[in-house]
Amino acid sequence: MIRGNKTSKPFFAICAVLFVLPLQLHAQTASALAALLDKPAISWADAAAFSLEASNKGSFDNGEEAFRFAQDNKWVPQTATAGDTARLDGVSLLLMKAFETKGGMFYSMAKSPHHAYRELVFKKVIRGASDPHMIVSGRDLLLMIGRLLGTQENAAGGAAQ
């Protein structure tokens, strides 16, 4: 599990994510969000469905359809299948691609899961002790999406001034 430092407030972060995500996830229900939060390990289908919906890349009838879209666009690792458990490095790539997040030199050249993971650590989307091979929980995914949305809003606010 990805954890913040001791001064972070996990409850506040989850509440903030649950406040921001419904604005982005128009078709998702509160029960779907609650079900995702309860998952100790998410599948690639889950990761793709929520990430693509939150980034406004599309609304899909099911997770497998969302996964196929992500796979066709090379936004998930080549070896991933819809039912496999999602890993942190691959989810990082999915989020970087879905949210069209710019990266540094190495990510820009390689566009690999490893470099996507390193970018999200650098951008503080992934916080605390983590490993690129870690299993991603539903809570982790929602927190990362919330932080990514927050960094994009901050960047848009700074550009407007």
N, C-alpha and C positions, 0 to 999 in steps of 0.2 A: 504494500500500500504506500502511496506517496503521501508523505506527511510534511506539514510546514514546520517552521521553527517553533520553539516553545512559546513565543509571544503571539503566534497566529491564533485566530479564533475559528476553529473548524466549523462550529455551528453557524457563525455569522457568514462564513464563506459559502456554505451550502444554502443558506437562506438567500443570499445574494444571487447565487446561480439559479435557484428555483424562481426568483423574481425576474431575472433577465431572460432565462431560456424560454418561458412561455411567450415572450414577445417575438422570439426568433422561431420557435417551433409551433407554428400555427396549427398544424394538424395533430400534434401530439396531445394526448390527454394526460391529466394529472395521474391517473392510474399507471400509464406507461412510464412516466417519470419515476413514480414510486417503485415500480417493478425494476427499473434499471438501477435505481439507488440501492436496492436490496441484493443485487447480483455481486457475489464476491469475485467472479470472473466473467467477462463478457466475450461474446463471439465476434468474429469479424463482421458478421451480418448486423449485429447490434451496433458495433462501432460505426459502420458505414451509414446505417439508417439515421442515427442521431447526429452524426457529424455533418452529413450532407443536408439534412433538414435544417440544422442550426446555421449552416453557412449559406442557406438559400440556394443550394445547387439543385434542389429538386425534392419533390415529395413522392415517396415510393409506396407501393401497396404492401410490400413486405421487405424484410431485411435482406433476403437473398437477391432481390431485384436491385436494391441499393448497393450491395456488395458487387454484383456484376457490373454496374455502372462504374464504381470505383476501380474495379479490376481492369475494365476496358480502357480506362484513362491512366492506368499504371499508378494509381494512388495508394495501392496496398502492395506489400511484398509479393513477388512472383509465386512463392511457394504457399501462400495463404489460401485457405478454402473457407467458405462462408461459415461453416460450423466449428472451425478451429478456434481455440482460445486466443484472443488478441494479446499481443505483446506490446510493450511500451514503445520500442523503437518503430515498429510498424504503424502504430496508432499516431505517433508523432509525424510520420510521413503523410498519413491520411489527413491529419489536421492542417499541416503546412500546405498541402495541395488544395484541400477543400476551401480553406480560408484565404488562399492566395497570399500567403505570408512570405515576405522576402527573407532571404537568408544571407549569410556571409559567403565568402569566397568558396569555401569547401562545399557547402551545401549547393551553391549555385552551379558548381562544376559537376558534382556527383549526383545530386538529388537522391541520395540513398537514405534508407531508414536510420542508419547510424548518425549521419550528419543532421538529419531532421531532429533526432533526439537531442543532439548536442545544441542545436539552435534553440529548441524549446527550453532547455535547461538554462542557457544563456539569457533568454528573454524572460526567465522566471515564470514560465507557464508550468513547468515541472519544477517542483520545489522539494527540498529535503533530500533524504537519502533515497536514491533510486538507482536502478540498473536497467540498461536497455532491454534486457531479456525478462524483465518483470512482467507478470500477468497484470492486466488492467481490470480493475473493478468498475462497476457502474458509477460509483461515487467518484473515482479517479477521473473517469471520462468527463463527467459533468463539471467537475472542478476545473479541468484543463480547458474545456470549451468556454466556461465562464471567464477564466483568466485571459484566454485568447480574445474573446469578445471585448474584454476590458482594455487590453492593450491596443486593439484596433480603434476603440472609441477614443482613447487617449491620443493616439496618433492623429486621428481625424480632427480632434479638438485643437491640437497643436498646429496642424496645417492650416486651420481656418483663421487662426489669430494673426 
